[in-house]
Amino acid sequence: MILLRLPNELLISIFEAIPDILSALRFACTNKRLRGIWNDDITGHQIVRAILSSQIPAYDEAVDLATTEVEVAESQISLSIPPSLWLPRLLSNAEMARSVCWLFTDYIDKFPESRYQRHTSFTSLPSSYYLIRQLVTAHRQNANSKISKLVSEMEGSSPKTLQTHWELYMFMCEYMDEAEQERHDMLKVKARAAEDYIYGPVNKEEWETTFWVLESALENKSDEY
């Protein structure tokens, strides 16, 4: 096969010119050498980025979440995670992000005079979505170092960005339809009773903790002005 006589650099360029990820995967399955390029941590990332970065908003944040979830699933942190492991999660999360962001903008467009501003005044909704998911995942795993890193990132964010995080989070927890909440494993837990008073239903612990982190970040930013 003449194609396989080409150097890796040219083969990578051919991968990057493929218009969709499924065709790229089929091409990678052609032989062992192409599979090696596809499954390499560095070249694999490069190829997937070339094909999907223009199709997935907030691409870098989406990849970060996908690789984090793989690390959690594998119960180990690795500096080398091939696309074959995180690509399915990337595509799934991107679809969920599109759905949530569409539902949110549709919701606020129906109530233009409410406390919500028009969605054009928000910063990147997909970025906020992935930040929220990262916080929830970190709290679920008690990954304190990851939480600290995310908090530090928020400290450098603008008030508008933090407000976007907050508004999207509140929509997801309080107003998003139940089917979408179930997909995100965020359905409220059963009500809890204390003597004669009933509390609840309440958010799951990892979502409730994320609430306090976002609220604290927003309040701290407000105090700066």
N, C-alpha and C positions, 0 to 999 in steps of 0.2 A: 504494500500500500504506500504510494508515493507520499501521501499526507504525513505519514509517520516518520518520514525522513527529515521533516522540517524541525528546526530547533524549538524548544519549549516556548520561547518568546512569541513565535509566530502562531503556535498552536493556541496559546492563551489569547492572542488577538482574534483568532477565529472564534473561540468560545465567546469572547466579548461582543462579537458582531452578531451573534445569534439573537433573534428578536424576543424570544420568550424562554422562561426558565425550564419548562418541560422539554422543549427541543434541546436545550443545553444538556439536560440530564440524559436524554436519549443518546446524544453525541458522546457523552462521557462513558456510557456503557458499551461503546463500540469495541474497546480493547483495554488492556491493562494499563498501558501508558497514559491514555486519556483519563482513565479512572484515577490514576495517581495524581495527575494535575488537578482534577476536580476535588479530590479528597484532601489535598494538601491545605493546611490551615491558611497559609499566606495566599497562594494562588487561587484557592477556592473562594476566599473572601473577595479577592479582586474581581473574579469573574461574576460572582453573584451581585456585587455592587454595580458593576457595569450594566448588568441587565435590569436590576430591580430598583436602583436608587431613584430613578425618575418616576417610578410607578408607585412607590411606597413613601408617603409623606413622613417626615421625621425618621428617615431611614436609619441613621446611626443609633438613635434611641431605640428603634424597633429591634435592631440586631443586638443591642446590649441586653434588652429584656429576654430575647430568645436564648442567648448564650447563658444568661443567668439562670433561666429555668432549666436548661440542660444540666448546668452544674448542680443545681438542687436535686434534679431527678437522679443524677449519677452519684450524688452524695460526695462529690469531690470537686475541687477547683483545679482546673487545668488551663495551661496557657495555650494549649493546642486543641481546638475543638473544630473538627472538619464540618463543612456545610451539610453533609449528610445527616448530622445530628440536629443542628439547629434550624435548618431551612423549613421543615414542616411547621415548627413553632412560629417562625417568622411570618409565614404566609397566613397561618391561622390567626395570629395576633393582629396582623395588618387588617384582616377582614373584620375582626371584632372592633378594632379602632375605628374603621370607616363607619361601621354600624352605629357605634355609640356617638361619634361626632355628628353624624347625620341626625340621629334622634335628638341630640341636644340642640342643634341649630333649628331644627323643626319645632322643638318645644318653645324656644325663646321667641321665634318668629310669630308664634300664635299669641304671645303676650307682650307686644311691643311697649306697653305702658307699665309693665311690671318692674320689679327691682332689677331684673336682668337688662343689661344694655344690649343693643343690637350686636349680633355675633361678629360684625366687622370690627368692633372695638376690642375684641379679644385677641390675644396672641395665638400662637400655634396650638390648636386643640389637640392634634395628634401628639405633640410633645408633652402636653399636660397629661394626656391619657397614659402614655408610657411611664411618666414619672410616678403617677398614682399606682400603677401596677407594680413598679419597682419597689415602692414603699411597702405595699401590701405583701409582696413576696419576701422582702427583707424581714418584716415583722413576723411573718409566718414561720420563718426559719431562725428567728432570734439572731439575725446577722447584724450585730451592733456596729461593726466597722462599715458595713454597707450603708446602714442607716445614717451614720455620721457623715459619710461621703455625700449622700443625697442631700442631707441638711445643709452641708457646706455649699453645695451647688445652688440650693435655693437662696442662701444668704446673698449670693451674687446676682440674683435675679431682680428684675424690675418689679415695682408694685403691680403693674398690669399683668405681668406673667404669673405672679403669685395669686392674683385675683382670678385669673383664668383657671389655675390649678384648683382653687377653692370652689368656684362655681361648677366646674365639671364634676368634681367629687360629689358635691351636694346633689347634683342632678342624678348621678349614678346611684346614690344611696337612697334618695327620697322619691324620685319621680320616674326613674327608668322602669320600663315594664318588667314584669316578673320573669318572663322568659329570658330576657337579656341578663337580668340579675343572676338567674340560675346558671347561665353560661359562664358567668364570672365568679361562680361559687361565692356569692355574696348575699344570698337570701338571709333575712334576719332570723336569728335564733328564737326559740320559743320564749314567751314571756316568763319572767321570773317573779316570784312572790316574796314579799317581806311582810310577815304578820298578815294584816288584813288588806294591805295595799298591793296592787298588781302593777308591776313595771313591765314595759316592753310593748311589742317585741323590740329587741335591740340588735344593733349591728354585731356581726362577728368580731371577735377581739382584734384581729389584724386590721380590719377596716376601721374599727373604733379608734385604735391607736394611730392610724394614719390620719384620722380626723384631727387629733390633737397636735400632731406634728405640723400639718398644714395650717391650722389655726394659729399656732405659735409663730410660725414663719411669717405669716401675714401680719400679725400684731407687731412683731419685732420690726418689720419693715415700715409699718405705719408710724412707729415711735421715732424713726429716723427723720421724719419729715415734720 
